[in-house]
Amino acid sequence: QVQPAESGGGVVQAGDSLTLSCSVSGGTFVGDDMVAWYRQAPGKEREVIGTITWDAGSRHYADSMRGRFTIYRNYHENRAWVHMNGLQPEEAAIYSCDVRRESVVYWGQGTKVTVSS
């Protein structure tokens, strides 16, 4: 069982930065895993932030996220992160990661980010 677990959400001020982490609860990331970060604001569709492959560390970002968001991973800490700069109130959302392993997608519960103006 692969259960992604996000952490790091909270309340920030507009313009602040925040870093969220993704781990595998009770387990580890393995070679061909891909970690994807998403966000979903209230009343809006889920949108992808970007992805990273575990072994190679190859990253891809949605065009709208490029520049202010950085996805990275650390083998030793067995975690993937998304670092977000300059958050704005309209970016308040549930941020979640999923892990894609052997053609199966495992979803995390998400972590809530609130951005106050």
N, CA, C and O of each residue as an XYZ file, in Angstrom:
468
protein
N       0.845     -1.186      0.000
C       0.000      0.000      0.000
C       0.880      1.234      0.000
O       1.786      1.367      0.822
N       0.605      2.126     -0.921
C       1.345      3.377     -1.028
C       0.409      4.491     -0.601
O      -0.596      4.745     -1.265
N       0.722      5.155      0.491
C      -0.110      6.240      0.983
C       0.689      7.524      1.079
O       1.448      7.714      2.030
N       0.526      8.413      0.098
C       1.236      9.693      0.178
C       0.731     10.510      1.364
O      -0.450     10.469      1.711
N       1.636     11.238      1.967
C       1.288     12.075      3.110
C       1.923     13.439      2.931
O       3.145     13.555      2.832
N       1.087     14.480      2.891
C       1.581     15.840      2.742
C       1.665     16.519      4.103
O       0.942     16.169      5.036
N       2.544     17.474      4.194
C       2.632     18.282      5.404
C       3.183     19.655      5.052
O       3.752     19.857      3.979
N       3.003     20.593      5.971
C       3.564     21.923      5.782
C       2.561     23.010      5.507
O       2.929     24.182      5.431
N       1.297     22.653      5.354
C       0.294     23.677      5.102
C       0.070     24.551      6.319
O       0.507     24.223      7.422
N      -0.610     25.657      6.115
C      -0.891     26.572      7.195
C      -1.364     27.901      6.663
O      -1.823     28.000      5.525
N      -1.252     28.918      7.485
C      -1.684     30.265      7.117
C      -0.453     31.130      6.868
O       0.447     31.205      7.705
N      -0.426     31.775      5.719
C       0.673     32.688      5.389
C       0.082     34.019      4.944
O      -1.105     34.118      4.632
N       0.924     35.026      4.921
C       0.532     36.342      4.433
C       0.771     36.413      2.935
O       1.633     35.714      2.401
N       0.013     37.253      2.269
C       0.211     37.459      0.840
C       1.659     37.877      0.587
O       2.201     38.745      1.271
N       2.267     37.243     -0.406
C       3.655     37.516     -0.730
C       4.657     36.585     -0.062
O       5.831     36.555     -0.430
N       4.187     35.830      0.918
C       5.072     34.902      1.621
C       5.393     33.685      0.772
O       4.751     33.415     -0.242
N       6.401     32.967      1.219
C       6.775     31.690      0.628
C       6.402     30.568      1.570
O       6.256     30.773      2.776
N       6.248     29.382      1.010
C       5.891     28.217      1.814
C       6.417     26.982      1.112
O       6.426     26.901     -0.116
N       6.858     26.014      1.916
C       7.324     24.749      1.360
C       6.503     23.605      1.934
O       6.351     23.488      3.150
N       5.987     22.780      1.073
C       5.196     21.619      1.461
C       5.994     20.363      1.165
O       6.778     20.331      0.217
N       5.801     19.340      1.962
C       6.512     18.093      1.729
C       5.557     16.946      1.468
O       4.392     16.976      1.866
N       6.071     15.947      0.798
C       5.318     14.747      0.463
C       6.173     13.537      0.794
O       7.322     13.446      0.360
N       5.626     12.623      1.548
C       6.328     11.382      1.865
C       5.370     10.221      1.640
O       4.190     10.421      1.352
N       5.883      9.025      1.773
C       5.049      7.826      1.680
C       4.889      7.290      3.088
O       5.841      6.803      3.699
N       3.671      7.389      3.592
C       3.409      6.964      4.964
C       3.704      5.478      5.124
O       3.138      4.638      4.425
N       4.599      5.173      6.054
C       4.914      3.778      6.328
C       5.753      3.111      5.264
O       5.903      1.889      5.275
N       6.301      3.879      4.351
C       7.077      3.286      3.278
C       8.084      4.246      2.699
O       8.428      5.250      3.323
N       8.553      3.942      1.514
C       9.552      4.774      0.866
C       9.209      4.965     -0.606
O       8.454      4.191     -1.194
N       9.773      6.000     -1.174
C       9.723      6.142     -2.623
C      10.688      5.122     -3.220
O      11.683      4.748     -2.599
N      10.370      4.677     -4.445
C      11.231      3.726     -5.127
C      11.498      4.218     -6.541
O      10.834      5.126     -7.042
N      12.482      3.599     -7.166
C      13.075      3.998     -8.425
C      12.235      4.763     -9.424
O      12.505      5.935     -9.685
N      11.228      4.129     -9.985
C      10.477      4.734    -11.088
C       9.271      5.562    -10.629
O       8.461      5.982    -11.454
N       9.153      5.792     -9.349
C       8.030      6.607     -8.869
C       8.071      7.986     -9.507
O       9.132      8.541     -9.788
N       6.884      8.510     -9.721
C       6.751      9.914    -10.103
C       5.849     10.575     -9.069
O       4.797     10.047     -8.711
N       6.276     11.721     -8.606
C       5.489     12.490     -7.644
C       4.905     13.695     -8.374
O       5.624     14.437     -9.044
N       3.616     13.877     -8.238
C       2.951     15.024     -8.854
C       2.333     15.887     -7.764
O       1.768     15.371     -6.800
N       2.440     17.182     -7.918
C       1.824     18.123     -6.983
C       0.638     18.793     -7.676
O       0.697     19.150     -8.852
N      -0.446     18.951     -6.898
C      -1.665     19.573     -7.395
C      -2.159     20.577     -6.357
O      -1.693     20.612     -5.218
N      -3.115     21.386     -6.790
C      -3.850     22.197     -5.828
C      -5.294     22.325     -6.307
O      -5.585     22.280     -7.502
N      -6.164     22.481     -5.354
C      -7.574     22.673     -5.676
C      -8.149     23.709     -4.737
O      -8.229     23.503     -3.526
N      -8.548     24.825     -5.318
C      -9.176     25.890     -4.549
C     -10.668     25.623     -4.449
O     -11.227     24.918     -5.289
N     -11.318     26.177     -3.435
C     -12.766     25.953     -3.271
C     -13.537     26.355     -4.518
O     -13.377     27.464     -5.026
N     -14.359     25.460     -4.999
C     -15.206     25.742     -6.145
C     -14.498     25.716     -7.480
O     -15.088     26.051     -8.507
N     -13.228     25.318     -7.475
C     -12.467     25.298     -8.726
C     -11.963     23.895     -9.013
O     -11.918     23.040     -8.128
N     -11.587     23.676    -10.258
C     -11.040     22.385    -10.624
C      -9.614     22.233    -10.104
O      -8.889     23.207     -9.897
N      -9.252     21.000     -9.907
C      -7.879     20.701     -9.496
C      -6.929     21.056    -10.624
O      -7.213     20.785    -11.791
N      -5.812     21.658    -10.281
C      -4.829     22.001    -11.300
C      -3.461     21.451    -10.905
O      -3.088     21.410     -9.733
N      -2.750     21.042    -11.912
C      -1.441     20.457    -11.662
C      -0.414     21.564    -11.495
O      -0.440     22.574    -12.198
N       0.486     21.349    -10.551
C       1.609     22.263    -10.365
C       2.808     21.746    -11.144
O       3.430     22.492    -11.901
N       3.134     20.474    -10.961
C       4.249     19.891    -11.670
C       4.561     18.509    -11.147
O       3.912     18.011    -10.227
N       5.568     17.897    -11.749
C       5.941     16.533    -11.402
C       7.452     16.410    -11.268
O       8.214     17.233    -11.774
N       7.857     15.356    -10.568
C       9.268     15.023    -10.467
C       9.414     13.515    -10.439
O       8.649     12.832     -9.759
N      10.386     12.987    -11.168
C      10.653     11.561    -11.111
C      11.650     11.288     -9.991
O      12.570     12.069     -9.746
N      11.442     10.153     -9.317
C      12.224      9.935     -8.108
C      13.702      9.680     -8.399
O      14.567     10.358     -7.845
N      13.998      8.709     -9.263
C      15.397      8.374     -9.523
C      16.140      9.502    -10.231
O      17.180      9.962     -9.759
N      15.611      9.937    -11.349
C      16.327     10.912    -12.177
C      16.155     12.338    -11.686
O      16.982     13.203    -11.976
N      15.093     12.586    -10.951
C      14.847     13.953    -10.507
C      14.423     14.883    -11.625
O      14.584     16.098    -11.511
N      13.886     14.339    -12.699
C      13.428     15.172    -13.814
C      12.145     15.881    -13.437
O      11.209     15.271    -12.919
N      12.112     17.181    -13.703
C      10.967     17.991    -13.288
C      10.257     18.609    -14.486
O      10.878     19.017    -15.468
N       8.952     18.661    -14.371
C       8.130     19.358    -15.351
C       7.109     20.180    -14.593
O       6.588     19.761    -13.560
N       6.831     21.371    -15.133
C       5.881     22.270    -14.478
C       4.778     22.658    -15.451
O       4.989     22.744    -16.661
N       3.596     22.889    -14.890
C       2.546     23.506    -15.684
C       3.009     24.919    -16.036
O       3.684     25.575    -15.243
N       2.644     25.374    -17.218
C       3.115     26.684    -17.676
C       2.780     27.791    -16.683
O       3.590     28.688    -16.450
N       1.589     27.724    -16.103
C       1.153     28.782    -15.193
C       1.899     28.761    -13.869
O       1.852     29.732    -13.114
N       2.591     27.653    -13.578
C       3.298     27.514    -12.306
C       4.791     27.768    -12.439
O       5.506     27.913    -11.448
N       5.243     27.817    -13.677
C       6.685     27.949    -13.906
C       7.193     29.274    -13.366
O       6.604     30.326    -13.610
N       8.285     29.209    -12.636
C       8.913     30.423    -12.142
C       8.761     30.629    -10.646
O       9.742     30.931     -9.966
N       7.564     30.474    -10.124
C       7.355     30.715     -8.687
C       7.319     29.436     -7.863
O       7.377     29.477     -6.634
N       7.224     28.297     -8.550
C       7.133     27.021     -7.841
C       8.354     26.167     -8.201
O       8.764     26.107     -9.360
N       8.916     25.520     -7.201
C      10.047     24.631     -7.422
C       9.764     23.305     -6.736
O       9.461     23.257     -5.544
N       9.868     22.231     -7.507
C       9.670     20.890     -6.978
C      11.036     20.227     -6.881
O      11.836     20.322     -7.811
N      11.311     19.561     -5.776
C      12.569     18.853     -5.634
C      12.381     17.665     -4.705
O      11.358     17.535     -4.033
N      13.384     16.805     -4.680
C      13.298     15.633     -3.814
C      14.659     15.361     -3.202
O      15.691     15.798     -3.711
N      14.638     14.619     -2.081
C      15.874     14.258     -1.399
C      15.842     12.772     -1.071
O      14.967     12.302     -0.344
N      16.797     12.049     -1.610
C      16.872     10.602     -1.398
C      16.973     10.255      0.091
O      16.249      9.397      0.595
N      17.874     10.932      0.769
C      18.184     10.557      2.153
C      17.010     10.832      3.082
O      16.751     10.080      4.021
N      16.306     11.924      2.800
C      15.146     12.251      3.632
C      13.890     11.561      3.129
O      12.857     11.582      3.797
N      13.973     10.952      1.959
C      12.839     10.220      1.407
C      11.596     11.103      1.324
O      10.494     10.698      1.695
N      11.808     12.322      0.825
C      10.707     13.271      0.698
C      10.824     14.043     -0.605
O      11.906     14.230     -1.162
N       9.663     14.480     -1.063
C       9.604     15.424     -2.179
C       8.955     16.697     -1.645
O       8.117     16.645     -0.745
N       9.342     17.822     -2.196
C       8.828     19.107     -1.733
C       8.349     19.964     -2.917
O       8.764     19.776     -4.061
N       7.482     20.885     -2.597
C       7.198     21.966     -3.530
C       7.398     23.263     -2.747
O       6.786     23.478     -1.700
N       8.262     24.115     -3.277
C       8.509     25.410     -2.659
C       7.766     26.457     -3.474
O       7.876     26.495     -4.699
N       7.012     27.304     -2.791
C       6.144     28.260     -3.470
C       6.499     29.674     -3.018
O       6.547     29.959     -1.822
N       6.740     30.532     -3.964
C       7.077     31.926     -3.674
C       5.910     32.842     -4.008
O       5.113     32.571     -4.906
N       5.835     33.933     -3.259
C       4.885     34.977     -3.595
C       3.438     34.542     -3.626
O       2.702     34.913     -4.541
N       3.017     33.770     -2.653
C       1.632     33.282     -2.641
C       0.642     34.438     -2.502
O       0.891     35.405     -1.782
N      -0.459     34.321     -3.192
C      -1.518     35.322     -3.174
C      -2.802     34.712     -2.625
O      -2.969     33.493     -2.667
N      -3.712     35.539     -2.111
C      -4.946     35.003     -1.519
C      -5.709     34.055     -2.433
O      -6.303     33.084     -1.963
N      -5.699     34.326     -3.729
C      -6.439     33.445     -4.642
C      -5.782     32.088     -4.799
O      -6.341     31.198     -5.441
N      -4.605     31.919     -4.222
C      -3.931     30.630     -4.285
C      -4.179     29.781     -3.043
O      -3.590     28.712     -2.882
N      -5.030     30.252     -2.192
C      -5.442     29.418     -1.067
C      -6.138     28.185     -1.619
O      -7.036     28.288     -2.455
N      -5.718     27.019     -1.146
C      -6.234     25.774     -1.721
C      -5.795     24.596     -0.864
O      -5.027     24.740      0.087
N      -6.300     23.446     -1.226
C      -5.764     22.193     -0.713
C      -4.674     21.762     -1.682
O      -4.926     21.559     -2.870
N      -3.472     21.626     -1.167
C      -2.343     21.200     -1.975
C      -2.081     19.721     -1.680
O      -2.000     19.315     -0.521
N      -1.952     18.938     -2.722
C      -1.796     17.504     -2.517
C      -0.737     16.941     -3.463
O      -0.406     17.529     -4.493
N      -0.227     15.789     -3.073
C       0.703     15.083     -3.938
C       0.121     13.720     -4.261
O      -0.641     13.157     -3.476
N       0.479     13.202     -5.407
C       0.177     11.818     -5.686
C       1.456     11.122     -6.119
O       2.410     11.746     -6.585
N       1.439      9.836     -5.952
C       2.583      9.004     -6.315
C       2.129      8.036     -7.393
O       1.154      7.304     -7.220
N       2.837      8.041     -8.487
C       2.508      7.149     -9.608
C       3.550      6.040     -9.641
O       4.734      6.273     -9.885
N       3.072      4.830     -9.387
C       3.970      3.686     -9.309
C       3.360      2.554    -10.100
O       2.249      2.106     -9.819
N       4.108      2.093    -11.103
C       3.699      0.953    -11.925
C       2.278      1.146    -12.453
O       1.427      0.265    -12.326
N       2.044      2.291    -13.034
C       0.770      2.623    -13.686
C      -0.391      2.798    -12.724
O      -1.533      2.923    -13.167
N      -0.141      2.811    -11.444
C      -1.191      3.053    -10.462
C      -0.921      4.395     -9.796
O       0.220      4.724     -9.474
N      -1.984      5.165     -9.596
C      -1.861      6.479     -8.965
C      -2.404      6.392     -7.541
O      -3.526      5.939     -7.314
N      -1.595      6.828     -6.600
C      -1.983      6.839     -5.195
C      -2.078      8.299     -4.746
O      -1.149      9.087     -4.925
N      -3.225      8.632     -4.162
C      -3.504     10.029     -3.809
C      -3.284     10.299     -2.325
O      -3.582      9.464     -1.472
N      -2.761     11.474     -2.042
C      -2.675     11.920     -0.668
C      -3.938     12.674     -0.270
O      -4.777     12.987     -1.114
N      -4.063     12.959      1.011
C      -5.238     13.664      1.530
C      -5.149     15.167      1.307
O      -6.167     15.860      1.277
N      -3.943     15.658      1.153
C      -3.762     17.084      0.931
C      -3.500     17.840      2.217
O      -3.772     17.357      3.316
N      -2.966     19.037      2.050
C      -2.714     19.929      3.171
C      -3.237     21.313      2.796
O      -3.055     21.770      1.667
N      -3.877     21.964      3.734
C      -4.558     23.218      3.435
C      -3.610     24.403      3.563
O      -2.873     24.533      4.540
N      -3.650     25.247      2.569
C      -2.868     26.486      2.589
C      -3.843     27.660      2.530
O      -4.659     27.757      1.614
N      -3.749     28.534      3.500
C      -4.569     29.744      3.553
C      -3.645     30.944      3.393
O      -2.610     31.030      4.055
N      -4.018     31.864      2.520
C      -3.203     33.053      2.278
C      -4.030     34.277      2.644
O      -5.044     34.566      2.009
N      -3.593     34.987      3.665
C      -4.338     36.167      4.105
C      -3.787     37.422      3.428
O      -2.594     37.525      3.144
N      -4.686     38.367      3.180
C      -4.279     39.595      2.471
C      -3.870     40.686      3.444
O      -3.500     41.782      3.022
